[in-house]
């Protein structure tokens, strides 16, 4: 792919990066062409500033698809930020195993493990949005600015608010079904370029006419 090693996709713009090419953690996977913009901090420090409480002991993953757009300040908050609700107390006793003479191997009992965060392809995540552990965001979805996403988001749905709730679908159900079937984000770079006008047109029939189904 053309962006396999490029960090800054726009000449003279050091606020926007191809996210895949600044990731170092093995438990974060990002697809091609996904961008992150940060006008406050260095966007290359995404792992430190935006992926929070992802401690290696928990083995949870952040998976982000291709062609996503992530705005400044978006946060992904992982399981270790939680405090267990199963105990009679929310205090993380296992975390302070030395003080309480507990087994070090039981540290993860301090929090409830809700799973990985999975972001589909062609997802737009707005300014300062927060996505919590265990959430899956479907292909083509839009997360509004400063939304707090606590539940899964279906494909091509716009959500907003605290907690985030569905506001509307981007397209009719028939069009969404066709887009999910086409999976244009998996096409070759050459094929995407050949169909770029059709993709930008917003008309699924135009996309099919220009060879999108093959």
PyMOL commands that place a pseudoatom at each C-alpha (Angstrom):
pseudoatom trace, name=CA, resn=UNK, resi=1, chain=A, elem=C, hetatm=0, pos=[0.000, 0.000, 0.000]
pseudoatom trace, name=CA, resn=UNK, resi=2, chain=A, elem=C, hetatm=0, pos=[1.155, 3.542, -0.735]
pseudoatom trace, name=CA, resn=UNK, resi=3, chain=A, elem=C, hetatm=0, pos=[0.928, 4.581, 2.919]
pseudoatom trace, name=CA, resn=UNK, resi=4, chain=A, elem=C, hetatm=0, pos=[2.944, 1.651, 4.291]
pseudoatom trace, name=CA, resn=UNK, resi=5, chain=A, elem=C, hetatm=0, pos=[5.644, 3.908, 5.802]
pseudoatom trace, name=CA, resn=UNK, resi=6, chain=A, elem=C, hetatm=0, pos=[4.286, 7.443, 5.486]
pseudoatom trace, name=CA, resn=UNK, resi=7, chain=A, elem=C, hetatm=0, pos=[3.605, 9.195, 8.811]
pseudoatom trace, name=CA, resn=UNK, resi=8, chain=A, elem=C, hetatm=0, pos=[2.264, 12.546, 7.583]
pseudoatom trace, name=CA, resn=UNK, resi=9, chain=A, elem=C, hetatm=0, pos=[-0.138, 12.162, 4.639]
pseudoatom trace, name=CA, resn=UNK, resi=10, chain=A, elem=C, hetatm=0, pos=[-0.356, 15.916, 3.897]
pseudoatom trace, name=CA, resn=UNK, resi=11, chain=A, elem=C, hetatm=0, pos=[2.638, 18.041, 3.001]
pseudoatom trace, name=CA, resn=UNK, resi=12, chain=A, elem=C, hetatm=0, pos=[3.290, 20.603, 5.731]
pseudoatom trace, name=CA, resn=UNK, resi=13, chain=A, elem=C, hetatm=0, pos=[0.670, 19.152, 8.102]
pseudoatom trace, name=CA, resn=UNK, resi=14, chain=A, elem=C, hetatm=0, pos=[2.269, 17.682, 11.235]
pseudoatom trace, name=CA, resn=UNK, resi=15, chain=A, elem=C, hetatm=0, pos=[-1.051, 17.494, 13.115]
pseudoatom trace, name=CA, resn=UNK, resi=16, chain=A, elem=C, hetatm=0, pos=[-2.389, 14.576, 11.063]
pseudoatom trace, name=CA, resn=UNK, resi=17, chain=A, elem=C, hetatm=0, pos=[-0.799, 11.124, 10.903]
pseudoatom trace, name=CA, resn=UNK, resi=18, chain=A, elem=C, hetatm=0, pos=[-1.452, 7.769, 9.337]
pseudoatom trace, name=CA, resn=UNK, resi=19, chain=A, elem=C, hetatm=0, pos=[-2.112, 6.103, 12.671]
pseudoatom trace, name=CA, resn=UNK, resi=20, chain=A, elem=C, hetatm=0, pos=[-0.852, 2.655, 11.708]
pseudoatom trace, name=CA, resn=UNK, resi=21, chain=A, elem=C, hetatm=0, pos=[2.634, 4.033, 11.177]
pseudoatom trace, name=CA, resn=UNK, resi=22, chain=A, elem=C, hetatm=0, pos=[3.050, 5.519, 14.667]
pseudoatom trace, name=CA, resn=UNK, resi=23, chain=A, elem=C, hetatm=0, pos=[1.787, 2.512, 16.638]
pseudoatom trace, name=CA, resn=UNK, resi=24, chain=A, elem=C, hetatm=0, pos=[4.323, 0.445, 18.578]
pseudoatom trace, name=CA, resn=UNK, resi=25, chain=A, elem=C, hetatm=0, pos=[2.173, -1.693, 20.910]
pseudoatom trace, name=CA, resn=UNK, resi=26, chain=A, elem=C, hetatm=0, pos=[1.396, -5.225, 19.777]
pseudoatom trace, name=CA, resn=UNK, resi=27, chain=A, elem=C, hetatm=0, pos=[-2.084, -5.014, 21.338]
pseudoatom trace, name=CA, resn=UNK, resi=28, chain=A, elem=C, hetatm=0, pos=[-3.119, -2.120, 19.059]
pseudoatom trace, name=CA, resn=UNK, resi=29, chain=A, elem=C, hetatm=0, pos=[-3.931, -2.934, 15.431]
pseudoatom trace, name=CA, resn=UNK, resi=30, chain=A, elem=C, hetatm=0, pos=[-4.815, -0.207, 12.912]
pseudoatom trace, name=CA, resn=UNK, resi=31, chain=A, elem=C, hetatm=0, pos=[-5.792, -0.551, 9.266]
pseudoatom trace, name=CA, resn=UNK, resi=32, chain=A, elem=C, hetatm=0, pos=[-4.376, 1.262, 6.261]
pseudoatom trace, name=CA, resn=UNK, resi=33, chain=A, elem=C, hetatm=0, pos=[-5.233, 4.922, 5.635]
pseudoatom trace, name=CA, resn=UNK, resi=34, chain=A, elem=C, hetatm=0, pos=[-6.798, 5.506, 9.055]
pseudoatom trace, name=CA, resn=UNK, resi=35, chain=A, elem=C, hetatm=0, pos=[-5.893, 9.030, 10.187]
pseudoatom trace, name=CA, resn=UNK, resi=36, chain=A, elem=C, hetatm=0, pos=[-5.592, 10.748, 13.548]
pseudoatom trace, name=CA, resn=UNK, resi=37, chain=A, elem=C, hetatm=0, pos=[-5.539, 14.540, 13.928]
pseudoatom trace, name=CA, resn=UNK, resi=38, chain=A, elem=C, hetatm=0, pos=[-4.333, 16.335, 17.052]
pseudoatom trace, name=CA, resn=UNK, resi=39, chain=A, elem=C, hetatm=0, pos=[-3.909, 20.108, 17.286]
pseudoatom trace, name=CA, resn=UNK, resi=40, chain=A, elem=C, hetatm=0, pos=[-3.157, 20.012, 21.046]
pseudoatom trace, name=CA, resn=UNK, resi=41, chain=A, elem=C, hetatm=0, pos=[-0.586, 17.234, 21.431]
pseudoatom trace, name=CA, resn=UNK, resi=42, chain=A, elem=C, hetatm=0, pos=[1.846, 15.436, 19.149]
pseudoatom trace, name=CA, resn=UNK, resi=43, chain=A, elem=C, hetatm=0, pos=[-0.360, 13.001, 17.174]
pseudoatom trace, name=CA, resn=UNK, resi=44, chain=A, elem=C, hetatm=0, pos=[2.506, 10.505, 17.157]
pseudoatom trace, name=CA, resn=UNK, resi=45, chain=A, elem=C, hetatm=0, pos=[1.908, 10.084, 20.914]
pseudoatom trace, name=CA, resn=UNK, resi=46, chain=A, elem=C, hetatm=0, pos=[-1.552, 8.610, 20.333]
pseudoatom trace, name=CA, resn=UNK, resi=47, chain=A, elem=C, hetatm=0, pos=[-0.743, 5.484, 22.363]
pseudoatom trace, name=CA, resn=UNK, resi=48, chain=A, elem=C, hetatm=0, pos=[0.199, 7.524, 25.445]
pseudoatom trace, name=CA, resn=UNK, resi=49, chain=A, elem=C, hetatm=0, pos=[-2.453, 10.247, 25.269]
pseudoatom trace, name=CA, resn=UNK, resi=50, chain=A, elem=C, hetatm=0, pos=[-5.459, 8.498, 23.766]
pseudoatom trace, name=CA, resn=UNK, resi=51, chain=A, elem=C, hetatm=0, pos=[-5.297, 4.806, 24.652]
pseudoatom trace, name=CA, resn=UNK, resi=52, chain=A, elem=C, hetatm=0, pos=[-5.802, 4.752, 28.415]
pseudoatom trace, name=CA, resn=UNK, resi=53, chain=A, elem=C, hetatm=0, pos=[-5.511, 1.998, 31.055]
pseudoatom trace, name=CA, resn=UNK, resi=54, chain=A, elem=C, hetatm=0, pos=[-4.484, -0.628, 28.513]
pseudoatom trace, name=CA, resn=UNK, resi=55, chain=A, elem=C, hetatm=0, pos=[-2.200, -2.512, 30.878]
pseudoatom trace, name=CA, resn=UNK, resi=56, chain=A, elem=C, hetatm=0, pos=[-0.323, -5.516, 29.420]
pseudoatom trace, name=CA, resn=UNK, resi=57, chain=A, elem=C, hetatm=0, pos=[-1.475, -7.764, 32.276]
pseudoatom trace, name=CA, resn=UNK, resi=58, chain=A, elem=C, hetatm=0, pos=[-5.048, -7.562, 30.996]
pseudoatom trace, name=CA, resn=UNK, resi=59, chain=A, elem=C, hetatm=0, pos=[-4.268, -8.570, 27.371]
pseudoatom trace, name=CA, resn=UNK, resi=60, chain=A, elem=C, hetatm=0, pos=[-7.080, -6.403, 25.979]
pseudoatom trace, name=CA, resn=UNK, resi=61, chain=A, elem=C, hetatm=0, pos=[-6.840, -5.110, 22.430]
pseudoatom trace, name=CA, resn=UNK, resi=62, chain=A, elem=C, hetatm=0, pos=[-7.689, -2.012, 20.426]
pseudoatom trace, name=CA, resn=UNK, resi=63, chain=A, elem=C, hetatm=0, pos=[-8.544, -2.910, 16.843]
pseudoatom trace, name=CA, resn=UNK, resi=64, chain=A, elem=C, hetatm=0, pos=[-9.268, -0.106, 14.352]
pseudoatom trace, name=CA, resn=UNK, resi=65, chain=A, elem=C, hetatm=0, pos=[-10.182, -0.728, 10.733]
pseudoatom trace, name=CA, resn=UNK, resi=66, chain=A, elem=C, hetatm=0, pos=[-9.198, 0.962, 7.491]
pseudoatom trace, name=CA, resn=UNK, resi=67, chain=A, elem=C, hetatm=0, pos=[-10.062, 4.487, 6.319]
pseudoatom trace, name=CA, resn=UNK, resi=68, chain=A, elem=C, hetatm=0, pos=[-11.180, 5.697, 9.757]
pseudoatom trace, name=CA, resn=UNK, resi=69, chain=A, elem=C, hetatm=0, pos=[-11.004, 9.373, 10.759]
pseudoatom trace, name=CA, resn=UNK, resi=70, chain=A, elem=C, hetatm=0, pos=[-10.227, 10.027, 14.418]
pseudoatom trace, name=CA, resn=UNK, resi=71, chain=A, elem=C, hetatm=0, pos=[-10.494, 13.585, 15.715]
pseudoatom trace, name=CA, resn=UNK, resi=72, chain=A, elem=C, hetatm=0, pos=[-8.356, 15.359, 18.293]
pseudoatom trace, name=CA, resn=UNK, resi=73, chain=A, elem=C, hetatm=0, pos=[-8.754, 14.144, 21.870]
pseudoatom trace, name=CA, resn=UNK, resi=74, chain=A, elem=C, hetatm=0, pos=[-10.699, 10.954, 21.159]
pseudoatom trace, name=CA, resn=UNK, resi=75, chain=A, elem=C, hetatm=0, pos=[-10.077, 8.475, 23.974]
pseudoatom trace, name=CA, resn=UNK, resi=76, chain=A, elem=C, hetatm=0, pos=[-10.219, 4.699, 24.217]
pseudoatom trace, name=CA, resn=UNK, resi=77, chain=A, elem=C, hetatm=0, pos=[-10.596, 3.657, 27.859]
pseudoatom trace, name=CA, resn=UNK, resi=78, chain=A, elem=C, hetatm=0, pos=[-9.775, 0.069, 28.719]
pseudoatom trace, name=CA, resn=UNK, resi=79, chain=A, elem=C, hetatm=0, pos=[-10.749, -2.415, 31.386]
pseudoatom trace, name=CA, resn=UNK, resi=80, chain=A, elem=C, hetatm=0, pos=[-8.152, -1.488, 33.981]
pseudoatom trace, name=CA, resn=UNK, resi=81, chain=A, elem=C, hetatm=0, pos=[-9.962, 1.841, 34.413]
pseudoatom trace, name=CA, resn=UNK, resi=82, chain=A, elem=C, hetatm=0, pos=[-12.887, -0.092, 35.883]
pseudoatom trace, name=CA, resn=UNK, resi=83, chain=A, elem=C, hetatm=0, pos=[-13.378, -1.026, 39.520]
pseudoatom trace, name=CA, resn=UNK, resi=84, chain=A, elem=C, hetatm=0, pos=[-15.105, -4.311, 40.162]
pseudoatom trace, name=CA, resn=UNK, resi=85, chain=A, elem=C, hetatm=0, pos=[-18.811, -4.166, 40.905]
pseudoatom trace, name=CA, resn=UNK, resi=86, chain=A, elem=C, hetatm=0, pos=[-18.887, -7.819, 42.000]
pseudoatom trace, name=CA, resn=UNK, resi=87, chain=A, elem=C, hetatm=0, pos=[-17.214, -7.105, 45.338]
pseudoatom trace, name=CA, resn=UNK, resi=88, chain=A, elem=C, hetatm=0, pos=[-18.872, -5.532, 48.358]
pseudoatom trace, name=CA, resn=UNK, resi=89, chain=A, elem=C, hetatm=0, pos=[-16.360, -2.688, 47.910]
pseudoatom trace, name=CA, resn=UNK, resi=90, chain=A, elem=C, hetatm=0, pos=[-15.172, -0.963, 44.747]
pseudoatom trace, name=CA, resn=UNK, resi=91, chain=A, elem=C, hetatm=0, pos=[-11.733, -0.422, 46.308]
pseudoatom trace, name=CA, resn=UNK, resi=92, chain=A, elem=C, hetatm=0, pos=[-9.093, -2.273, 44.222]
pseudoatom trace, name=CA, resn=UNK, resi=93, chain=A, elem=C, hetatm=0, pos=[-7.598, -4.408, 46.997]
pseudoatom trace, name=CA, resn=UNK, resi=94, chain=A, elem=C, hetatm=0, pos=[-5.898, -6.894, 44.587]
pseudoatom trace, name=CA, resn=UNK, resi=95, chain=A, elem=C, hetatm=0, pos=[-4.006, -4.018, 42.969]
pseudoatom trace, name=CA, resn=UNK, resi=96, chain=A, elem=C, hetatm=0, pos=[-2.288, -3.291, 46.290]
pseudoatom trace, name=CA, resn=UNK, resi=97, chain=A, elem=C, hetatm=0, pos=[-1.420, -6.921, 46.937]
pseudoatom trace, name=CA, resn=UNK, resi=98, chain=A, elem=C, hetatm=0, pos=[1.675, -6.068, 48.975]
pseudoatom trace, name=CA, resn=UNK, resi=99, chain=A, elem=C, hetatm=0, pos=[-0.258, -4.004, 51.506]
pseudoatom trace, name=CA, resn=UNK, resi=100, chain=A, elem=C, hetatm=0, pos=[-3.011, -6.607, 51.872]
pseudoatom trace, name=CA, resn=UNK, resi=101, chain=A, elem=C, hetatm=0, pos=[-0.871, -9.753, 51.566]
pseudoatom trace, name=CA, resn=UNK, resi=102, chain=A, elem=C, hetatm=0, pos=[-2.684, -10.960, 48.456]
pseudoatom trace, name=CA, resn=UNK, resi=103, chain=A, elem=C, hetatm=0, pos=[-1.456, -12.945, 45.462]
pseudoatom trace, name=CA, resn=UNK, resi=104, chain=A, elem=C, hetatm=0, pos=[0.165, -10.762, 42.796]
pseudoatom trace, name=CA, resn=UNK, resi=105, chain=A, elem=C, hetatm=0, pos=[-1.308, -13.021, 40.105]
pseudoatom trace, name=CA, resn=UNK, resi=106, chain=A, elem=C, hetatm=0, pos=[-4.826, -11.885, 41.086]
pseudoatom trace, name=CA, resn=UNK, resi=107, chain=A, elem=C, hetatm=0, pos=[-4.350, -8.203, 40.226]
pseudoatom trace, name=CA, resn=UNK, resi=108, chain=A, elem=C, hetatm=0, pos=[-6.948, -8.363, 37.433]
pseudoatom trace, name=CA, resn=UNK, resi=109, chain=A, elem=C, hetatm=0, pos=[-9.622, -9.089, 40.044]
pseudoatom trace, name=CA, resn=UNK, resi=110, chain=A, elem=C, hetatm=0, pos=[-9.481, -5.340, 40.806]
pseudoatom trace, name=CA, resn=UNK, resi=111, chain=A, elem=C, hetatm=0, pos=[-11.631, -4.576, 37.772]
pseudoatom trace, name=CA, resn=UNK, resi=112, chain=A, elem=C, hetatm=0, pos=[-14.374, -6.049, 35.620]
pseudoatom trace, name=CA, resn=UNK, resi=113, chain=A, elem=C, hetatm=0, pos=[-13.097, -7.181, 32.228]
pseudoatom trace, name=CA, resn=UNK, resi=114, chain=A, elem=C, hetatm=0, pos=[-15.551, -6.161, 29.514]
pseudoatom trace, name=CA, resn=UNK, resi=115, chain=A, elem=C, hetatm=0, pos=[-13.362, -7.086, 26.541]
pseudoatom trace, name=CA, resn=UNK, resi=116, chain=A, elem=C, hetatm=0, pos=[-11.634, -5.415, 23.606]
pseudoatom trace, name=CA, resn=UNK, resi=117, chain=A, elem=C, hetatm=0, pos=[-12.517, -2.219, 21.751]
pseudoatom trace, name=CA, resn=UNK, resi=118, chain=A, elem=C, hetatm=0, pos=[-13.185, -2.892, 18.076]
pseudoatom trace, name=CA, resn=UNK, resi=119, chain=A, elem=C, hetatm=0, pos=[-13.681, -0.102, 15.547]
pseudoatom trace, name=CA, resn=UNK, resi=120, chain=A, elem=C, hetatm=0, pos=[-14.856, -1.044, 12.063]
pseudoatom trace, name=CA, resn=UNK, resi=121, chain=A, elem=C, hetatm=0, pos=[-13.826, 0.466, 8.743]
pseudoatom trace, name=CA, resn=UNK, resi=122, chain=A, elem=C, hetatm=0, pos=[-14.690, 3.959, 7.480]
pseudoatom trace, name=CA, resn=UNK, resi=123, chain=A, elem=C, hetatm=0, pos=[-15.656, 5.113, 10.989]
pseudoatom trace, name=CA, resn=UNK, resi=124, chain=A, elem=C, hetatm=0, pos=[-15.540, 8.801, 11.936]
pseudoatom trace, name=CA, resn=UNK, resi=125, chain=A, elem=C, hetatm=0, pos=[-14.850, 9.452, 15.624]
pseudoatom trace, name=CA, resn=UNK, resi=126, chain=A, elem=C, hetatm=0, pos=[-15.518, 13.067, 16.635]
pseudoatom trace, name=CA, resn=UNK, resi=127, chain=A, elem=C, hetatm=0, pos=[-13.636, 15.517, 18.834]
pseudoatom trace, name=CA, resn=UNK, resi=128, chain=A, elem=C, hetatm=0, pos=[-13.090, 14.410, 22.443]
pseudoatom trace, name=CA, resn=UNK, resi=129, chain=A, elem=C, hetatm=0, pos=[-15.295, 11.339, 22.047]
pseudoatom trace, name=CA, resn=UNK, resi=130, chain=A, elem=C, hetatm=0, pos=[-14.792, 8.521, 24.556]
pseudoatom trace, name=CA, resn=UNK, resi=131, chain=A, elem=C, hetatm=0, pos=[-15.174, 4.836, 23.732]
pseudoatom trace, name=CA, resn=UNK, resi=132, chain=A, elem=C, hetatm=0, pos=[-15.256, 2.383, 26.617]
pseudoatom trace, name=CA, resn=UNK, resi=133, chain=A, elem=C, hetatm=0, pos=[-13.969, -1.173, 26.948]
pseudoatom trace, name=CA, resn=UNK, resi=134, chain=A, elem=C, hetatm=0, pos=[-16.032, -3.915, 25.360]
pseudoatom trace, name=CA, resn=UNK, resi=135, chain=A, elem=C, hetatm=0, pos=[-17.570, -1.679, 22.692]
pseudoatom trace, name=CA, resn=UNK, resi=136, chain=A, elem=C, hetatm=0, pos=[-17.728, -2.595, 19.000]
pseudoatom trace, name=CA, resn=UNK, resi=137, chain=A, elem=C, hetatm=0, pos=[-18.377, 0.202, 16.493]
pseudoatom trace, name=CA, resn=UNK, resi=138, chain=A, elem=C, hetatm=0, pos=[-19.697, -1.005, 13.147]
pseudoatom trace, name=CA, resn=UNK, resi=139, chain=A, elem=C, hetatm=0, pos=[-18.463, -0.063, 9.685]
pseudoatom trace, name=CA, resn=UNK, resi=140, chain=A, elem=C, hetatm=0, pos=[-19.374, 3.417, 8.469]
pseudoatom trace, name=CA, resn=UNK, resi=141, chain=A, elem=C, hetatm=0, pos=[-20.590, 4.638, 11.868]
pseudoatom trace, name=CA, resn=UNK, resi=142, chain=A, elem=C, hetatm=0, pos=[-20.154, 8.212, 13.132]
pseudoatom trace, name=CA, resn=UNK, resi=143, chain=A, elem=C, hetatm=0, pos=[-19.406, 9.057, 16.782]
pseudoatom trace, name=CA, resn=UNK, resi=144, chain=A, elem=C, hetatm=0, pos=[-20.407, 12.622, 17.674]
pseudoatom trace, name=CA, resn=UNK, resi=145, chain=A, elem=C, hetatm=0, pos=[-18.120, 15.112, 19.393]
pseudoatom trace, name=CA, resn=UNK, resi=146, chain=A, elem=C, hetatm=0, pos=[-17.726, 14.438, 23.136]
pseudoatom trace, name=CA, resn=UNK, resi=147, chain=A, elem=C, hetatm=0, pos=[-20.002, 11.417, 22.998]
pseudoatom trace, name=CA, resn=UNK, resi=148, chain=A, elem=C, hetatm=0, pos=[-19.388, 8.683, 25.556]
pseudoatom trace, name=CA, resn=UNK, resi=149, chain=A, elem=C, hetatm=0, pos=[-19.920, 5.326, 23.888]
pseudoatom trace, name=CA, resn=UNK, resi=150, chain=A, elem=C, hetatm=0, pos=[-20.862, 2.623, 26.376]
pseudoatom trace, name=CA, resn=UNK, resi=151, chain=A, elem=C, hetatm=0, pos=[-22.658, 0.193, 24.032]
pseudoatom trace, name=CA, resn=UNK, resi=152, chain=A, elem=C, hetatm=0, pos=[-22.097, -1.271, 20.564]
pseudoatom trace, name=CA, resn=UNK, resi=153, chain=A, elem=C, hetatm=0, pos=[-22.865, 0.951, 17.574]
pseudoatom trace, name=CA, resn=UNK, resi=154, chain=A, elem=C, hetatm=0, pos=[-24.475, -0.621, 14.515]
pseudoatom trace, name=CA, resn=UNK, resi=155, chain=A, elem=C, hetatm=0, pos=[-23.011, -0.021, 11.039]
pseudoatom trace, name=CA, resn=UNK, resi=156, chain=A, elem=C, hetatm=0, pos=[-23.642, 3.351, 9.387]
pseudoatom trace, name=CA, resn=UNK, resi=157, chain=A, elem=C, hetatm=0, pos=[-25.342, 4.757, 12.484]
pseudoatom trace, name=CA, resn=UNK, resi=158, chain=A, elem=C, hetatm=0, pos=[-24.687, 8.246, 13.884]
pseudoatom trace, name=CA, resn=UNK, resi=159, chain=A, elem=C, hetatm=0, pos=[-24.569, 8.374, 17.695]
pseudoatom trace, name=CA, resn=UNK, resi=160, chain=A, elem=C, hetatm=0, pos=[-24.116, 11.240, 20.140]
pseudoatom trace, name=CA, resn=UNK, resi=161, chain=A, elem=C, hetatm=0, pos=[-24.587, 12.281, 23.752]
pseudoatom trace, name=CA, resn=UNK, resi=162, chain=A, elem=C, hetatm=0, pos=[-23.720, 10.952, 27.212]
pseudoatom trace, name=CA, resn=UNK, resi=163, chain=A, elem=C, hetatm=0, pos=[-24.222, 8.063, 27.125]
pseudoatom trace, name=CA, resn=UNK, resi=164, chain=A, elem=C, hetatm=0, pos=[-24.203, 7.917, 23.330]
pseudoatom trace, name=CA, resn=UNK, resi=165, chain=A, elem=C, hetatm=0, pos=[-27.512, 7.040, 21.708]
pseudoatom trace, name=CA, resn=UNK, resi=166, chain=A, elem=C, hetatm=0, pos=[-28.469, 6.509, 18.054]
pseudoatom trace, name=CA, resn=UNK, resi=167, chain=A, elem=C, hetatm=0, pos=[-29.460, 9.762, 16.335]
pseudoatom trace, name=CA, resn=UNK, resi=168, chain=A, elem=C, hetatm=0, pos=[-30.083, 8.485, 12.826]
pseudoatom trace, name=CA, resn=UNK, resi=169, chain=A, elem=C, hetatm=0, pos=[-28.783, 6.160, 10.135]
pseudoatom trace, name=CA, resn=UNK, resi=170, chain=A, elem=C, hetatm=0, pos=[-26.559, 7.573, 7.433]
pseudoatom trace, name=CA, resn=UNK, resi=171, chain=A, elem=C, hetatm=0, pos=[-28.386, 5.765, 4.630]
pseudoatom trace, name=CA, resn=UNK, resi=172, chain=A, elem=C, hetatm=0, pos=[-31.474, 3.684, 3.981]
pseudoatom trace, name=CA, resn=UNK, resi=173, chain=A, elem=C, hetatm=0, pos=[-31.278, 0.067, 5.161]
pseudoatom trace, name=CA, resn=UNK, resi=174, chain=A, elem=C, hetatm=0, pos=[-31.045, -1.192, 1.578]
pseudoatom trace, name=CA, resn=UNK, resi=175, chain=A, elem=C, hetatm=0, pos=[-28.038, 1.027, 0.861]
pseudoatom trace, name=CA, resn=UNK, resi=176, chain=A, elem=C, hetatm=0, pos=[-26.353, 0.019, 4.130]
pseudoatom trace, name=CA, resn=UNK, resi=177, chain=A, elem=C, hetatm=0, pos=[-26.755, -3.661, 3.263]
pseudoatom trace, name=CA, resn=UNK, resi=178, chain=A, elem=C, hetatm=0, pos=[-25.167, -3.078, -0.151]
pseudoatom trace, name=CA, resn=UNK, resi=179, chain=A, elem=C, hetatm=0, pos=[-22.236, -1.163, 1.339]
pseudoatom trace, name=CA, resn=UNK, resi=180, chain=A, elem=C, hetatm=0, pos=[-21.584, -3.877, 3.889]
pseudoatom trace, name=CA, resn=UNK, resi=181, chain=A, elem=C, hetatm=0, pos=[-21.580, -6.428, 1.081]
pseudoatom trace, name=CA, resn=UNK, resi=182, chain=A, elem=C, hetatm=0, pos=[-19.300, -4.357, -1.167]
pseudoatom trace, name=CA, resn=UNK, resi=183, chain=A, elem=C, hetatm=0, pos=[-16.623, -3.743, 1.514]
pseudoatom trace, name=CA, resn=UNK, resi=184, chain=A, elem=C, hetatm=0, pos=[-14.937, -1.151, -0.719]
pseudoatom trace, name=CA, resn=UNK, resi=185, chain=A, elem=C, hetatm=0, pos=[-12.282, -0.552, 1.952]
pseudoatom trace, name=CA, resn=UNK, resi=186, chain=A, elem=C, hetatm=0, pos=[-10.826, -3.976, 1.110]
pseudoatom trace, name=CA, resn=UNK, resi=187, chain=A, elem=C, hetatm=0, pos=[-10.358, -3.119, -2.560]
pseudoatom trace, name=CA, resn=UNK, resi=188, chain=A, elem=C, hetatm=0, pos=[-6.914, -2.543, -3.991]
pseudoatom trace, name=CA, resn=UNK, resi=189, chain=A, elem=C, hetatm=0, pos=[-5.579, 1.007, -4.080]
pseudoatom trace, name=CA, resn=UNK, resi=190, chain=A, elem=C, hetatm=0, pos=[-5.873, 0.925, -7.863]
pseudoatom trace, name=CA, resn=UNK, resi=191, chain=A, elem=C, hetatm=0, pos=[-9.522, -0.114, -7.763]
pseudoatom trace, name=CA, resn=UNK, resi=192, chain=A, elem=C, hetatm=0, pos=[-10.392, 2.520, -5.157]
pseudoatom trace, name=CA, resn=UNK, resi=193, chain=A, elem=C, hetatm=0, pos=[-8.806, 5.224, -7.305]
pseudoatom trace, name=CA, resn=UNK, resi=194, chain=A, elem=C, hetatm=0, pos=[-10.745, 4.014, -10.326]
pseudoatom trace, name=CA, resn=UNK, resi=195, chain=A, elem=C, hetatm=0, pos=[-13.991, 4.210, -8.336]
pseudoatom trace, name=CA, resn=UNK, resi=196, chain=A, elem=C, hetatm=0, pos=[-13.203, 7.312, -6.294]
pseudoatom trace, name=CA, resn=UNK, resi=197, chain=A, elem=C, hetatm=0, pos=[-15.673, 9.573, -8.086]
pseudoatom trace, name=CA, resn=UNK, resi=198, chain=A, elem=C, hetatm=0, pos=[-18.406, 6.991, -7.556]
pseudoatom trace, name=CA, resn=UNK, resi=199, chain=A, elem=C, hetatm=0, pos=[-17.536, 6.610, -3.862]
pseudoatom trace, name=CA, resn=UNK, resi=200, chain=A, elem=C, hetatm=0, pos=[-17.607, 10.376, -3.386]
pseudoatom trace, name=CA, resn=UNK, resi=201, chain=A, elem=C, hetatm=0, pos=[-20.905, 10.726, -5.236]
pseudoatom trace, name=CA, resn=UNK, resi=202, chain=A, elem=C, hetatm=0, pos=[-22.897, 9.234, -2.356]
pseudoatom trace, name=CA, resn=UNK, resi=203, chain=A, elem=C, hetatm=0, pos=[-24.917, 7.175, -4.823]
pseudoatom trace, name=CA, resn=UNK, resi=204, chain=A, elem=C, hetatm=0, pos=[-24.619, 3.410, -4.366]
pseudoatom trace, name=CA, resn=UNK, resi=205, chain=A, elem=C, hetatm=0, pos=[-25.959, 2.721, -7.847]
pseudoatom trace, name=CA, resn=UNK, resi=206, chain=A, elem=C, hetatm=0, pos=[-23.239, 4.919, -9.350]
pseudoatom trace, name=CA, resn=UNK, resi=207, chain=A, elem=C, hetatm=0, pos=[-20.659, 2.961, -7.384]
pseudoatom trace, name=CA, resn=UNK, resi=208, chain=A, elem=C, hetatm=0, pos=[-21.991, -0.325, -8.753]
pseudoatom trace, name=CA, resn=UNK, resi=209, chain=A, elem=C, hetatm=0, pos=[-22.076, 1.104, -12.252]
pseudoatom trace, name=CA, resn=UNK, resi=210, chain=A, elem=C, hetatm=0, pos=[-18.386, 1.934, -12.013]
pseudoatom trace, name=CA, resn=UNK, resi=211, chain=A, elem=C, hetatm=0, pos=[-17.409, -1.643, -11.267]
pseudoatom trace, name=CA, resn=UNK, resi=212, chain=A, elem=C, hetatm=0, pos=[-17.807, -1.691, -7.515]
pseudoatom trace, name=CA, resn=UNK, resi=213, chain=A, elem=C, hetatm=0, pos=[-19.316, -5.155, -7.363]
pseudoatom trace, name=CA, resn=UNK, resi=214, chain=A, elem=C, hetatm=0, pos=[-16.377, -6.963, -8.933]
for i in range(1, 214): cmd.bond("trace and resi %d" % i, "trace and resi %d" % (i + 1))
show_as sticks, trace
zoom trace
